């Protein structure tokens, strides 16, 4: 039987645990900025100024979606950490599986909303 690797976040110094917890959040923000920079570089090289403005205009929408998912994951972490602190393995597993399932469902819903409503929203003229 393999030895299960565990990470004790309940005992000891908080600083190393805080860094290990914050690194994935920081990495996701950095990757998002790199994605936006790549969009600007490609569109700036091959398309006109209107397309470049469109890439810049979608930044707040993308940030809203990304930060919403980050906020939901932090909220799920609080609930899961509470159950871990209570040594309740059943509710910990249920909370973890629920957060993953909800993320997949919300992602699929946003996929269909974006696919079917992107063109009408982009073509909408304000009178």
C-alpha positions in Angstrom: 0.0 0.0 0.0 1.3 3.5 -0.9 1.9 5.9 1.9 -0.6 8.8 1.6 1.2 12.2 1.5 -0.5 14.8 3.7 0.0 18.5 4.3 -0.8 19.7 7.8 -2.2 23.2 7.6 -3.5 23.2 11.2 -0.2 23.1 13.1 3.0 25.1 13.0 4.0 28.4 11.4 1.4 30.1 9.2 3.8 31.8 6.8 5.0 28.9 4.7 1.4 27.6 4.5 0.1 31.1 3.5 2.7 31.2 0.7 1.8 27.8 -0.6 -1.9 28.7 -0.5 -1.4 32.1 -2.3 0.9 30.8 -5.0 -1.8 29.2 -7.2 -3.9 32.4 -6.9 -1.0 34.5 -8.0 -0.1 32.1 -10.8 -3.6 32.2 -12.2 -3.5 36.0 -12.3 -0.1 36.0 -14.0 -1.3 33.5 -16.6 -4.4 35.7 -17.2 -2.2 38.7 -17.8 0.1 36.7 -20.2 -3.0 35.5 -22.1 -4.2 39.1 -22.5 -0.7 40.3 -23.6 -0.6 37.5 -26.2 -4.0 38.6 -27.5 -2.9 42.2 -27.8 0.4 41.1 -29.6 -1.3 38.9 -32.1 -4.2 41.2 -32.8 -1.9 44.2 -32.9 0.2 42.5 -35.5 -2.5 41.1 -37.8 -5.6 43.3 -37.4 -6.6 46.9 -37.2 -7.1 49.3 -34.4 -10.8 48.4 -34.1 -9.9 44.8 -33.3 -7.2 45.9 -30.9 -9.8 48.0 -29.1 -12.2 45.0 -29.0 -9.5 43.0 -27.2 -9.0 45.8 -24.7 -12.8 46.1 -24.2 -13.3 42.5 -23.2 -10.7 42.7 -20.4 -13.2 43.8 -17.7 -15.6 41.0 -18.7 -12.9 38.3 -18.6 -11.6 39.7 -15.3 -15.2 39.5 -13.9 -15.5 35.9 -14.8 -12.0 34.9 -13.7 -12.4 36.7 -10.3 -15.8 35.2 -9.8 -14.4 31.7 -10.1 -11.5 32.6 -7.9 -13.9 33.9 -5.3 -16.0 30.8 -5.5 -13.0 28.6 -5.0 -11.8 30.6 -2.0 -15.3 30.3 -0.5 -15.2 26.5 -1.1 -11.8 26.4 0.5 -13.2 28.0 3.7 -16.0 25.4 3.9 -13.7 22.5 3.1 -11.1 23.7 5.7 -13.9 24.0 8.3 -14.8 20.3 7.7 -11.2 19.3 7.8 -10.8 21.1 11.1 -13.8 19.2 12.4 -12.3 15.9 11.2 -15.4 15.2 9.2 -14.2 13.2 6.2 -17.6 12.6 4.8 -18.7 16.3 4.7 -15.2 17.3 3.5 -15.5 14.9 0.5 -19.0 16.0 -0.2 -18.0 19.7 -0.1 -15.0 19.1 -2.4 -17.0 17.1 -4.9 -19.8 19.7 -4.8 -17.4 22.6 -5.6 -15.9 20.7 -8.5 -19.3 19.7 -9.9 -20.6 23.3 -9.6 -17.5 24.6 -11.3 -18.0 22.2 -14.3 -21.7 23.0 -14.5 -21.1 26.8 -14.4 -18.4 26.5 -16.9 -20.7 24.6 -19.3 -23.4 27.2 -18.8 -21.0 30.0 -19.6 -19.8 28.1 -22.7 -23.3 28.0 -24.1 -24.1 31.6 -23.1 -21.0 32.8 -24.7 -21.5 30.7 -27.8 -25.1 31.7 -28.5 -25.2 35.3 -27.1 -21.7 36.7 -28.0 -22.7 37.9 -31.5 -26.0 39.6 -30.5 -24.3 41.3 -27.6 -21.4 42.5 -29.7 -23.7 43.7 -32.5 -26.0 45.5 -30.1 -26.2 49.2 -30.9 -27.0 51.7 -28.3 -29.5 54.3 -29.6 
